[in-house]
Amino acid sequence: MKLIDYIESTGTQYIDTGIYGSDKIDVEMCIIPKVGFSGWRFPLGSNQANANRSYLIGINSLTTTTVQRGTNIYHDDRFSFQIDAEYTLKFIGTQFTINGNNICTVSDQTFTSPVTMYLFACNTAGSATAFAPVALKYCKIWESGTLVRDFVAAIENGHAGLYDNVTGQFYSNAGTGDFSYPIWYMGEDGFPTTDYFPELPGNAVNSPFPAMMWRIESGKNNGFPFHALLPDIRGVDIWALHRKSQIHVYDLHEPQTGFKSNGLAVLDPISCTSWHDADRWDVELTHPLDEWGKWKYLLPENIIKVRGQLFRIDRYLPKISGSERLLSIHASHISTDMAAQIIRQATFGGGTASQFIDFAFSSVDEPFYSEGLQAYEFEGYSDISGVSGETELVNCSLWAAIVGADNCLLNRYGGELYRDNFYFSVCTRMQYAKDNAFRLRYSLDMTEISQTIDYTDFCTELHGRDNFGNEYAICWTGVDWAVHHPRQRAVSFTYSDFDTAFDSLVHDVETLFFASDYPKVTYDMSLANLKNDPRYADFMRLQDYHYGDSGSIYCPELDIDTVQKIVAEQRDELTGDVIRMTLGNLKNSWIRPSLLAGTVSSGSSVEDKQRKALQEELKKTKLKALPDWKSARTYTWAEIRQFTWKELKNYGD
């Protein structure tokens, strides 16, 4: 026995279910009308006479349905059936539905038909009538809530019928002729098969082969089929054809949900290179001034899609020389659109990284005039559970609040940035980055490698001081020194709130120290193009690693065998090949470090001295406004406790 998709009655075949129609019966069946017909036809039915102890489902001319359930209990409804469309009919209790849509509800009546129900016809007093020329995929029959028939289409001994999963019995055609069925059916091995393939000959064709035959020989036409009478047909190794990545260009007003289309044009650039690191993700593309005019769409503010990521064009440089007519553009990742949204002044009261993200988005100021303009909506996420204190954002863009300002999300909470078009995340480990993604070996995977060990910002002792006079220091203790002498550093911080200044100072000094108490080691390398080397043709996803992934690099000549993260990546976006990449930790700067919550500087610059002088003048002005205790009532204790008794005495009574 073989299971098939459906069986089809030509108008003379039917199945006797062996189940009597009654008020205890429920039915579900799936039919497919295959031809048009006129008059009433019954996919299922039994009765003594019309509407006499009847249980049936009928169709009239593919435009009307009828259901009968008892004596003179029936309902006719308009419904349009389409040829070759599937319809699931359910007659459960007194409710009749088609494809889940309620058609009617009939009255309830206790009855039992005197004859069993037929499929593909109606059993009227023992005779098959009103044959339905439809296909049936399955039919389930319940009696008093118990499944008594579970019919599926099948073939046994070359004849089509229904197999009952409940009784394990095959029900063959009770009429004349044979049910028709689809050529293809599901074989015992779980794969589609057919009985219509010709049998293989008992003896293979022997040489000399007829000239009109297609043949395969290992030494001819690269092992592909060839024909002696068609010598110009040559085999092509389809696996050797590498399709360049498609790059699309979109109008600057493309809606946020519209980037699944081809846009204004599918570009044909000469080159397209991307650079991705912690600070930038951008693309440089060169396109010919082509005869189709695709280059005309590469206008500033328009958007290009490169390997699924969106970049907004911000630089446009057409060039015409003796033999070249080219257009070069530069585009930045769409996430930098957030750099155009400004937070003029807002104070974050402290909390988790997720709360900071919500705060930043809610603090963006509305533009004075935006008629005819639009802004994409971005979404941020963080899994960092640590809590940071109060901070103030002044004249800061939304993107700077996330990644750029001294007191931005990245600097206050740490973590690694991940970007995917209108979504970004800052998580403890970069979201979706892979660890152990590669093992790079010099002379095989790499054609060039350089190692940089940088002690510029390395320190063993760090002293911090803020604008309110608070001080905090941290240093190495009780370790075997790997340096000749102590490396002391001093930094100054500026905070807006006196109450939280010391806590912020401790946080910032420790954050900076733990990011600087070891030398920075990076590895810059050029990669061999292994994935296009025929020796590695059978290795899937070779050299498939990206910015943020980690893995090992091995170079015995330089005594290098270490695990590092990709912190910068240059990629040919036409082929997908990585051109160069840097692994390791990016060097911090003492003038503008990468992990600070407040403004930090060396304290010795001209700007630092001017700021200190201004703070002293402001301090003197406030002291002069405090000649006596009565005047002090207008100030809070937090504002007054920054002064010493000596300072108050010099300016007051």
N, C-alpha and C positions, 0 to 999 in steps of 0.2 A: 504494500500500500504506500502511496505517495501523496503528500499534502500539496495542494495547489491553491491558487489565489481565489478562484471562484468557479462555479459551474453555471451554465446558461441553458435555459429551456428554450427550444425553438417553437414550442406551442403544443407539444404532444407528450412531454415528459413531466413526471411529478414524483414526489416522495411521500409515502405514508408514514407519519410520525409515530403512529401507535398510541397517541395521547388524545383522549376525548376532550372536546371543548367544554368549558364550564366557567362559572363565576370564580373558581379557585385558580384559574390559569393566568399567568403573566408571560409576556413574550417580548423579546428583543431580537431584531434581525437587521442585517445590512444588505440592501439590494442595489442593483445598478440597472436602470432601464437601458436596454440595448437597441431597441427599435421602437418606432411609433406604433400605436394601435388605437382602435376605437372601441367603445363599449366598455362594460365592466369586466375587469380581470382581477384575479385574487392571488396575491403572493402566498396567502395562508388562509385556510377556512374550513369550517364544518357546519352543517345545518341539516334540518329535516326538510325545510323548504325556505323560501325567501323570508328572512326575519322571523323564522320559527326555530326557537332554540339554537340560535346562531352564535358562533364565535368566529369572526373573520375580519381580515384587513383587505380592503379592495381599492383599486385605482380605476378611474374612468377617463380614458383618452388622455392620460398624463396631465389632466387639468383639475381633477376632483378626487378626493379620498372619501372612503366610507369605513366606519368601524361598526360592528354589530356585537352585542353582548347580552343575549337573552332573546325573549320573544317580544317583537316590536320595540326593542331597545337598540337604536342606531343613531348615527350622526354623520351627515354628509357635509364636507367643507371644501372650499376652493383651495387648491394648491398646485403650483406649476412645477412639474418634474422636467429635468433636462436629461437628454440622452447622454450616456457614458458618465454621469455624475453619481457619486455614492450618496445613499440616504440611509440613515439609521432610524428605523421605526421602532418605537417602544409603546406597547400597550400594557401598562402597569396598573392593576386595579381598574379604575374607571377612567384613567387619564391616558390620552393618546398624544404622543409628541413625535416630531420629525426633526432630526439633527438638533435635539435639545429645545426646539421651539414648541410651545404648547399649541396643539391644534384644536382639541375639544375635550370635554369631560362628559361621559354618558351616565345615565342613571344606573343604580346598583340593583341587580335582580338575581335571585338564586335560581340556577338552571344547570342542566347538563345536556349536551348534544348527544343524540343517539348514535353518532358515528364519530370516528377519529378524524383528526385534523390532517389535511394534506398541505404540502408545500408546493408552490407553483400552480396550484389549482384549488378549487373548493370541493370538498366532499359533500355532495348533496344527496342524502339518503343512499349512500353507497356508490355513487357515480361521480367521476371526476368531471367538473364543469368549469367554464370560464378560465381556461389556462392563461397564465401570465408569462409572456415572453420576456423575462428579466433574468439577470444574473444574481446569484446569491452567494455572499461571502461566508456568512455564518448565521446561525439561528440558535437562540437559547430559550428554553421553555421551563418555567417554574410551575409547580403545582403545590398549593398551600405553602408557598414560600420555599419549597425544596426544589433544587435544580434537578430536573428529570431528563432533559435532553440538552446536549451541548454539541450542536452540529458544526462541522467545518468541512470545507470542500476537499475532496480527495479522489484518487484514482486507485482502483483495484482490478487486477487482471485486465488492464487496458480499457476499462469502462469507468466513467466518472459518476460520482454519487456523493453521499455525505457520510462522514465518519462521526460517530457519537462518542465523545470523550467520557461520558458517564457510564454507558454500558459496554464500551469497547467494541461496538458492533458497526459494521459497514452497511449503510442503507442504499441499496441500488435503485435504479429507475423502475417505477411501477407502471410506467406508460409504455409508449412505443418509441422506437428510434433510440438515440443516445444523446445525453447531455453533451454540449460542446464545452470546451475549457481552453484556457490560454496555453500557448505553445510552451512557455517557460514556467517552471515550477521550482519549488525549493527541494533540492536533493537531500539524501540522507546525510551527506557530509556537511550540510548547512550552507551550501552554495547553490545559486540558481543553476538549473540544468534543463535540458529539453530532450524529448524522444525523437526529434526531427533531424538530428545530425545523421549523415550517412555513415554506415559502418565502415571501419577501416578495411581495406582489402586484405585478404589472407596472405598474399605475397606482395612485397614491395616492388615498385617498378625497377627494373634492372637496366643498366646502361647497355647500349647507347640510349640516352634519354631523348625523348621527342623535343624538337627545337621550340615548340610552342609552350613548353612548361616553364613555370617559375621554379628556380632551384636555389639552394644555399650550399655553398662550398667555402670552407674556411680560408682558402687561398685566393678567393675572388671577391671583388667589390667590398673589401673590408669585412667580410662575413655577413653582409646584408643580402637579401634576395636579389637575384639578377635574372635577366631574360635574354637569351641568345639573340632574339629578333629585335631587341630594344637596347642596343649597346650604349646609348647615350645616357641611360638612367644609372646614376651612381649613388651608392649609399652615403648618407650623411650621418655622422655621429652627433645625434641631437644633444647628448650630454655635454658636448664640447662647446656648445653655443651659450655664451654667458650674456644674459640680458642686463643692460645697464639699468640702474635704479631710475624709476620714473620720478621726475620732479615737476610739480604742478605750481601754477601761479594763480592767485585769487585776487579779486577786487578788494580794495581796502574796506568796503562796506559789507563784505561777505558776512552773513549771520553766523553766530557761534556754532550752529548745528549744520552749517552748509559745507563743511570741509571734506565730506565723503565723496563729493563729485570730482570731476576732472578740472573744475574751475574754468578760468579763461583760456588756458592752453596747457598742453603737456610740453614742457621745454625740451630742447635738444642742446644742452650746454657743451662747451668744449672742456671745461673743468669745473669742479665744485668741491671745495675743501672746507671742512668744519674744524673748529677748535673748541674743546670743551675742558674747562677746569673749574676751580672753585669760584673764580671771579667772572668768567665770561663763557658764553656758549653762542657762537656766531658762525656765519657761513660767508665765504667769498666765492662768487660764481662769475664765470666768464661765458658770454653767449654771443654767437655771431649775429650780425645784423642780417637776419635771414630773409629770404624772399617772401615767406609766409607772414612776416610781421609779428612773430611771437615776441621778439625783443621789445616791441612797443608796450607790452604789458608789464615789463619790469620797471615800473615806476616807483619812486619813493612812496612809502606808506602801504603799497600793495604787499601781499603776503605770499611767500613761497612755502611749499610743503616738501620737506626732504626726509625721506625714510620715516614718514609718519609724524615728524615734528614740524611745527609752524614757526617761521621766522619772518619778521617784518623788515622790509627793505628800508635802510636809513642812509645809504650812500649810493650814488648813481654816477657812473663815469663812462660815457661813450667815447670811443677813440677811433679815428680814421687816419690811417697812414698809407704808404704806397701800396702795400699788399694786404693790409689787414683792415677789417671793419668789425670792430668788437665793442661789446658793452660789458663793463665790469660793475658788479654791485656788491655791496656788503649788507648783510641782514643779521639782526639780533633776535635771539629767541623771544617768542611771543610773551613769555613771562615778564620781560622788561617793560611791557605795557604798563605794569603797575608802578613803574618809575614816574609816570605822568600823573599819578594821583597823589595829592598833597595832604599831609597832616600838618596843619598850621601850628596847633598847640594842643596837646592832650597829655594827661597824667595817668599812667598805669598804676593802679593801687597795689600791685603785687599779685602773684599767683603762679599757676603752671604755664607751660609753653602753649598749650591749647588755649588757655584763657588769654594769653598775650596775643595770639593770632586773632581771636575774636575781637579783642580790644582794638587792634590795628585796623581791621576792616571797618569797624564801626566808627572809627575816628576820622575817616577820610572826609575832607570838606567837599561840599557840593560846589561845582563850578558856577561862576556868576552867569555864564551864558553857555547853553549846550544845545540849542535848537539845531536840528539837523546832524548832530554828532551822536556818537554812541560809544559805549565802553563795554568790553567783554567782562564777564563775571568769572572770578577766580576762586579756587577753593584750596584751603590749606589744612594740614594735619600734622600732629606731632605725638610721639609715644613717650616723650620725656616727662617723667613724673616729678622731677625736682621743682622746688618753688623758689622764685626769685622775688626780690623786694621791689619797692616803688621806683619808678623811673619816669622821666618826662621826655616827650618827643616834641621838638620845636622845628618848624619849617623842614619837615622830613617827608620824603616820598614814602608811599606804602611799601615799595620794594626795598628801600633803604631801611625801613623799620624791620624788615624780615632778615636782610642779609648784609646791608651796607653801612649803617650808622654804628658809631661806637657802642651805643646801648641797644643794638638790634637784637632780634631773637637769637640768631646764631651766636653772637658774642656773649649774651647773658646766660644762655642755657647750654651752649655747646651743641654737639650733634652734627649730622651730615645732611647736606641739601640734596634733594631729588626733585627733578622737574619733568613733567609730562604735559606739555601744552598748557591747558588752563588749570592744571593741578600741580601743587608742590607739597613737599613734606620735609620736615626737619626731624630726623629720628636719631636715636642713639647710634644705630648702624644704618647706612643709606638704604632706604626702602628698595626692595627688589634687587639689590646688588648681590653678586655671587661670591662666596669665598671658595678658595681652592679652584679658581676658574682657569688657571693656567700654570704651566711650569716652563719658563723660558730658559733656553740654554744657548750660550754663546757658540757661534759657528753653525748652529742649526736653525733656531728660531730667530736669532739676532744677527744682524750684519755689523752692528756697531753698538758699543755700550760705554757710557762714562759714569763715574761715581763721584758725587760731590758730598764732602763732609764739611759742614759749616759750623764753626764755633763762634760766629759773630755775636749772636744773642744769647749764648750759653751763660748761665750764672749759677752760683752756688748759694747766693744770699741776696735777697731782694727786700728793699725798704720802700714803703709806700707812705705818702702823706696827702691829705686832702685839703681843700680850701677852708675847712673849718678848724684846722689844726690837729685833727686826729692823725695818729701814726700807727703803723702796723708793719712787722717784719717777719720774714720766714727764711729758713736756711737749711742746708744739709747738716746732719749731725750723725756722728757715730758710724761713718762709712769709710771704706778704703778709697782714698782720694785718687781720681784718675787725672787730676790736673796738678800743675806745679804750685799754684797759689790760689787763694780764694778769689772768686769772681763776683764782686759786689756790684749791684745795680740799685739805682734809686729812681722812683717815678712819682709824679704828682697827679692827683685826680681832682676833678671838679664835679661837685654834686649840687643839686638844687635844694635838697631837703636836709636840714640839720639832724632831725630825729633818726633818719635811716642812713645817714652818711657813713657811720662807723661800720655797720653791717655790710654796706656796699663796698667799703674799702677792703674789709677782710675777704669778701668774695672775689673782688677783682685782683688783689695781690696774689691770692692763692691760685686763682685761675691762670694768671700770667706766669707765675713761678712754675707751676706744674707743666706748662707748655714750653718752658724755656730751661728746665733743669737737665737737659740732655742735648747733645749736638744734633743738628738736623742733617739727615742723610737722605739723599735722593739719587735716583738712577735714571739717566736719560738714554734712550735707545732707539735704534732704527730696526724694524722688523723685516725678516725675510718673508717673501710672498709664498708661503707654503701651500695655501689652499689652491693656487693655480699651478702648482708643481704636479705633473702627471704621476710622480711617485707616490703622492698622497691623495690621489683621486677618490679612493674608496673611504676616506675618513670624513664622516659627516660633521658639519658645524666646526671644522677646523679653524683655529684662531678666532673663535666666537667669544670675545670678551669686550667689555666696555668700561667707560669711566665709572669708578667706584668699586669695581670688582677687585678682589685680592687674589694673590697667588705667589708662587716662588720664582726666583731668578737664580741662575747658577752660572758662574764664570770662574773656573778653577784658577785661571791666570791671575785674577785680581783677588782671589780668596773670598769670593762672594757666593754665599748660599743662604738666602734670606727670604722671608715672606714679607711682601709689601703690597700696598694698595695703589691702583692707578689714580693719580691725582691730576693728570693732564693728558689729553688725547687729541691727536691730529689725524683726521680720517679723510680719505678720498671717497666722497659720497656717491660718485658714479659707480665705483666698483665695490664699495663697502670695506676696502682694505684700510687697516691702520697704518699710517705712514710713520709717525713717531709717537712715543708716549713717555711720560715721566711717572716713575713710581717712587713712593716714599712719603715724607711729610713736608709740606710747604714751609718755607722759612718765615717765621714771624718777624715783625719789625718793632723795635722799641719806641719808635716815634708814632706808629699807628698799628698796634698789635691786633691780632685777629680774634682775640677772646677777651674783650673788656666790656664792662657794663657802663663805665663813665668815660669822660674825656681824659686821655692820658698824654703826657708829654715829658720831655727830659727836665723841664723846669728852668732851663738856661737860655732859651731862645728869646728873641726880642719880643715876640708875641706873649710869651710866658711872663716876662718882666712887666709888660704893659698891663696884663691882666691882674698881676699881683698888686700893682700900683692902684689900679681902679678899685680892687677889693678893699684896699686900705682906706681909700677915700670914702667909699660907701660905709665902711665900718666907722670912720670918724664922724660922718654925717649923722649916723644913727646914735652915736654916743652923745653928740651935741644936743640931740632931741630928748635926752634923758637927764635934765638938770636936777630932778628930784623924783621921789617915789610916786608922786601924783602923776607925773608924766609917764611913768612906766606902766600905768594901768591900761594904756592903749595898745600895749604889746603883749604877746603870749610869752609864757615862760620859755618855750623852745627858742624864741627869738632873742631873749635876754641872756639865757644861760651860757651863750657862747663868749660873753665878756668876763674878764677877771674883775675882782674888786678894785684892783689898782687902776684899771682902765676907767671904771665908773667914777672913781674918786677924782681922777684928773679932769673930768669933764662935768662933774656934778657936785652937788652939795653933800 
